[in-house]
Amino acid sequence: MSRTIAMIGGTGPAGTGLALRWARAGETVIIGSRDAARAQSAADAIRQRVGPEAKITGLENGAACAASDLLVLTVPFEGQAALLKQLKPAMRAGSVLIDATVPLAASVGGRASRTIGVWQGSAAQQTAELVPRGVSVAAAFQNVSADVLNGGEDVDCDVIVCSDDPQATQVAMELAVKIPRVRAIDGGKLENARIVEQITALLIGLNIRHKGHGGVRITGLPGAAYQSFSK
Ligand SMILES: NC(=O)c1ccc[n+]([C@@H]2O[C@H](COP(=O)([O-])OP(=O)(O)OC[C@H]3O[C@@H](n4cnc5c(N)ncnc54)[C@H](OP(=O)(O)O)[C@@H]3O)[C@@H](O)[C@H]2O)c1
């Protein structure tokens, strides 16, 4: 399937880590940023790691949005709503937006190992309220450590995908299994993103306590519930 993945707020560790994995898998990726030059230099850094064959470039967020109908949002919660409002005119009906945002208390000066309450229920549900009609939102990748994504090892983590749109779930699961060792699991409705987001706060606390890069694995489901890495 030919597609372009636009990483909105893609210059941070989460965005670059996912972009690195997808560029390695041969996907076409645009790194988005508030600053086009910063986006381009993040894209160049990924090309250095992947090789000259990497299909990756950098654009200002609005231009990245306009150039793709597959958007991945990797911004801190405190910037999420304002950025989505700004980008709304650039989003096309029929697009899928995959949201990795976690509403960490750190975004309002609290601890990273706690989440803050979001009026809509979760950061992903807030996103769903703010995108134009016809844009489907899936929540995914909140539990995958950016340190691990940016490292050289395979990723020992399941990606739980939550969405009210089966097609958005399918697209997010397809992207998840481009990352070696990741298994993708359909996590049900978008409202379940609230729980997945909270798991990230738990993982951050565990990582601080035990000095690691913990992920999650869901056990005991029938084999058909898991999608796995495919080249
Ligand atoms: N880090 C992880 O391990 C991890 C794992 C899973 C999920 N997440 C979630 O993914 C999101 C991104 O994580 P991150 O660690 O990559 O975050 P980050 O480095 O703090 O931010 C990512 C990018 O967002 C842009 N940004 C920052 N503040 C902004 C604002 N107020 N408005 C618009 N854009 C802004 C910046 O890009 P420009 O300055 O270039 O525009 C920045 O490079 C967060 O919600 C986080 O909770 C993180």
The ligand as a MOL file (V3000), in Angstrom:
LIG
                    3D

  0  0  0     0  0            999 V3000
M  V30 BEGIN CTAB
M  V30 COUNTS 48 52 0 0 0
M  V30 BEGIN ATOM
M  V30 1 N 8.6940 10.1110 24.8230 0
M  V30 2 C 8.1260 8.9180 24.9030 0
M  V30 3 O 8.7380 7.9060 25.3050 0
M  V30 4 C 6.6840 8.7690 24.5090 0
M  V30 5 C 6.1810 7.4840 24.2940 0
M  V30 6 C 4.8330 7.3600 23.9210 0
M  V30 7 C 4.0350 8.4930 23.7900 0
M  V30 8 N 4.5670 9.7220 24.0370 0 CHG=1
M  V30 9 C 3.6950 10.8840 23.8960 0
M  V30 10 O 3.9530 11.4220 22.6130 0
M  V30 11 C 3.9200 12.8410 22.6640 0
M  V30 12 C 5.2760 13.3790 22.2120 0
M  V30 13 O 6.2800 12.9200 23.0860 0
M  V30 14 P 7.7560 13.5170 22.9900 0
M  V30 15 O 8.5070 12.9560 24.1290 0
M  V30 16 O 8.2790 13.3510 21.6030 0 CHG=-1
M  V30 17 O 7.4200 15.0620 23.2750 0
M  V30 18 P 8.2490 16.4200 23.1110 0
M  V30 19 O 9.6500 16.1150 22.7070 0
M  V30 20 O 8.0470 17.2260 24.3310 0
M  V30 21 O 7.4730 17.1380 21.9340 0
M  V30 22 C 7.4290 16.6400 20.6220 0
M  V30 23 C 7.4260 17.8070 19.6500 0
M  V30 24 O 6.2050 18.5310 19.7880 0
M  V30 25 C 6.4280 19.8820 19.4030 0
M  V30 26 N 5.8460 20.7420 20.4380 0
M  V30 27 C 6.2780 20.9140 21.7020 0
M  V30 28 N 5.4670 21.7550 22.3810 0
M  V30 29 C 4.5200 22.1300 21.4950 0
M  V30 30 C 3.4010 23.0070 21.5700 0
M  V30 31 N 3.0890 23.6490 22.6980 0
M  V30 32 N 2.6420 23.1720 20.4610 0
M  V30 33 C 2.9400 22.5240 19.3110 0
M  V30 34 N 3.9880 21.6940 19.1740 0
M  V30 35 C 4.7580 21.4980 20.2570 0
M  V30 36 C 7.9330 20.0860 19.3140 0
M  V30 37 O 8.2730 20.1490 17.9420 0
M  V30 38 P 8.6340 21.5360 17.2030 0
M  V30 39 O 9.2090 22.4520 18.2420 0
M  V30 40 O 9.6420 21.0880 16.2010 0
M  V30 41 O 7.3470 22.0110 16.6310 0
M  V30 42 C 8.5110 18.8300 19.9190 0
M  V30 43 O 9.7270 18.4230 19.3130 0
M  V30 44 C 3.5670 13.2170 24.1000 0
M  V30 45 O 2.1900 13.4300 24.2250 0
M  V30 46 C 3.9900 11.9970 24.8890 0
M  V30 47 O 3.2500 11.8510 26.0830 0
M  V30 48 C 5.8670 9.8780 24.3630 0
M  V30 END ATOM
M  V30 BEGIN BOND
M  V30 1 1 1 2
M  V30 2 2 2 3
M  V30 3 1 2 4
M  V30 4 1 4 5
M  V30 5 2 4 48
M  V30 6 2 5 6
M  V30 7 1 6 7
M  V30 8 2 7 8
M  V30 9 1 8 9
M  V30 10 1 8 48
M  V30 11 1 9 10
M  V30 12 1 9 46
M  V30 13 1 10 11
M  V30 14 1 11 12
M  V30 15 1 11 44
M  V30 16 1 12 13
M  V30 17 1 13 14
M  V30 18 2 14 15
M  V30 19 1 14 16
M  V30 20 1 14 17
M  V30 21 1 17 18
M  V30 22 2 18 19
M  V30 23 1 18 20
M  V30 24 1 18 21
M  V30 25 1 21 22
M  V30 26 1 22 23
M  V30 27 1 23 24
M  V30 28 1 23 42
M  V30 29 1 24 25
M  V30 30 1 25 26
M  V30 31 1 25 36
M  V30 32 1 26 27
M  V30 33 1 26 35
M  V30 34 2 27 28
M  V30 35 1 28 29
M  V30 36 1 29 30
M  V30 37 2 29 35
M  V30 38 1 30 31
M  V30 39 2 30 32
M  V30 40 1 32 33
M  V30 41 2 33 34
M  V30 42 1 34 35
M  V30 43 1 36 37
M  V30 44 1 36 42
M  V30 45 1 37 38
M  V30 46 2 38 39
M  V30 47 1 38 40
M  V30 48 1 38 41
M  V30 49 1 42 43
M  V30 50 1 44 45
M  V30 51 1 44 46
M  V30 52 1 46 47
M  V30 END BOND
M  V30 END CTAB
M  END
